[in-house]
Amino acid sequence: MQLQPSPSWTNRIPPVDRHRVSVIRPALTIQQRKENYNYSQPQEPAVLEKLKSAAQCECSVGSFVSSIQSRLPILDWLPTYSPTSSLLGDIIAGVTVAIMHIPQGIAYALLASLPPICGMYMAFFPVLIYVLFGTSRHCSMGTFPIVCIMTGKVVNELATFEDAPSTANMKIFSSDGSSNGYTAIQVATTVAFMSGVWEFILGLLQLGSLSVFLSDMLISGFTTGAAVHVVTSQVNYLFGLNIKRYNGPLKIIYTYRDLFSNLIEANTVTMITSLITIIVLVFNNEMIKPRLRKKTAFPIPIELITVVLGTVASNFGDFNKNYEMRVVGEIPTGLPKPEAPPMELVPSVMVDSFVITIVGYTVSYSMSKIFAKKHNYAVDATQELYALGMSNIFGSFFSCAPMAPSMSRSLIQESVGGVTQIASLISCVLMLFVLLFIGPVFGALPNCVLSAIILVALKGMFLQFHDLVTQWKLSKIDATIWICTFLGVVIVDIDYGLVIGIIVSLFVLLARNQKPVTARLGHIPNTDIYLDKEKYSTVVEVPGVTIFQFSGSVHFANIEYFRTRLFEATLLGPAVINYANEAYDENEEKELQSNIKDKSHPMNNGVLDKKSSKSKCNLDLPNSSLSVNITIPGEPVLILDLGGMNFVDTPGAKFLAQLYKDYNEAGITLAFAQLSENAYHTLEKCGSLKTIHDHHIFHSVHDAVVKLTN
């Protein structure tokens, strides 16, 4: 198949390359392609057949084992576990993660407004379940600051009593026996229970891919805004103040207003202790850790060292009595008795639990995919929902708030040699020892030390401001998602900010889908390549042919955009052509009258033959200030390159049929090129091919040009 161009549109010949492609085949319409190459439409099964197929099960031993392994992933990797190659790495990783769990568990429990012991419970009870049912082999489950701060928001709204070791799991009753409120642990465990239920429901509905609606920019803006909430929740402890807790919109502004108005009352010793702790942690992270990383993967447990030193200093200096410094307080030993969360709180926490579920699952699944890709194993989105759901439900019976993986712990677990969730089991064994014997040792630990640990740990989240700067240079629209999400989280509240981010993301997605890229194409001489005229200077127009490219689906929401861009790019709107033809006819009528006896004038039996002539006329378009010179050829050709149209709905199909009809009536040959099989099938089902002729739907743009110009 070769198009022999005329000299008028071969002014520029591209440089010859030694690698050449030469293809000889007939020019094809889609109908000819289907006939020549034996196309057959796949038959979709009926609804009843689909239901029967779904209800059928293979009752072989192999399918039964496979089904059990898919729901109990530990049975998949444990039989092939190699102690000689993996056990040492898992032991080192488990010990390292357990050391990190202690300070993080105590610190992040403060974010959730819970007693410190609850953070250590979260490093034990739900982790045991995740080891059995989780598909990620490297994620370290337990406390996660963003989820904890979101849980703390619900706790502060609904809890009416502070927890004491003896009443942690007890409902508070008045003297007449009626319920009088709930403790923080009761609220948090109800949130954990409902989060587990939501995750289980999403798993049953196969909605593991729900997280794709949370873009990277949305997650970055959300976590950065949540980090501001985390810092704000710790200013009381960092400065030794007792500022009122606020809930709802603008609570951050109210908190900092009170902070600055009460700053003169700050506890000096608390501030000095906070500052020293921050300096020590930053010095380790910025100076010692980078140098040590070059020599060993085993990090200095600086958080645990800080906690131990802070506890020792507080014990010897009696900071609580001598300097009125707030400390962690009594930490009970042993394991809590299992107790069901108060179900009457479920309606009150249902919405907040769903938001926490989405955030926790998104973080978990995203992190799991990163490690799975790096170590060449698969993670199952649906099974992850089941694993998180069962872990949270189980943990809710043992004073646990909703859990999620921590990026810092997971990275350490993987970097020091962790291979499987055996590392988590070893961590649980060590945490059990801490819960049974060592917990009370940390009772004298100053809260400001924990707050300083939290503050320094948030550095990575605040560095996400670089994402905004980078994205602003690449795409201001994507950067707008980040800004709107961040401001929504900071100014309004965490859950509302997430909703705002999702709404803005959907608007951006719809806007981009509604306005795909369009272009008017030109031809590279002696090739079958057609490129954007505005971007490539070597392309030339094919005489009498206009080529318009629409790089997106055609549906009810962008029909008018398609029409507008088509007319603007080609100046070949049917109304314009009709108006031009009217002017053409008037001009030719006048010329006919004056040259009726002129034998050289193009006439056939006294009737003007438009195919053998063309006329230029200056048009003042109706209802427009635009005045253009249009050349009216005998039979202009307009080709629509729809290679990017992978989907067309019923209104879109009817629009294309009407467009074909309008152009046909205006004397313009409209052709379609590069339609996908799916789009062609939709046009066929919608009846559009009764209007659009098969011989005007081509395999490619070049096929259309060859057929329509020869």
Helices and strands as residue ranges (DSSP letters): G 7-9, H 30-36, H 47-55, H 61-71, H 74-77, I 83-87, H 88-111, H 116-122, H 125-133, E 141-142, H 145-158, E 172-173, E 179-181, H 184-204, G 208-213, H 216-239, H 251-261, G 263-265, H 268-283, I 284-288, H 289-293, H 302-317, H 319-322, G 343-345, H 346-375, H 381-396, E 404-405, H 407-415, H 422-433, I 434-438, G 439-444, H 447-457, H 459-462, H 465-474, H 476-487, I 488-492, H 494-514, E 518-523, E 530-532, E 545-550, H 559-570, H 574-594, E 603-604, E 607-608, G 610-612, E 615-620, E 627-632, E 637-641, H 650-665, E 669-673, H 677-685, G 688-690, G 694-696, E 697-698, H 701-708
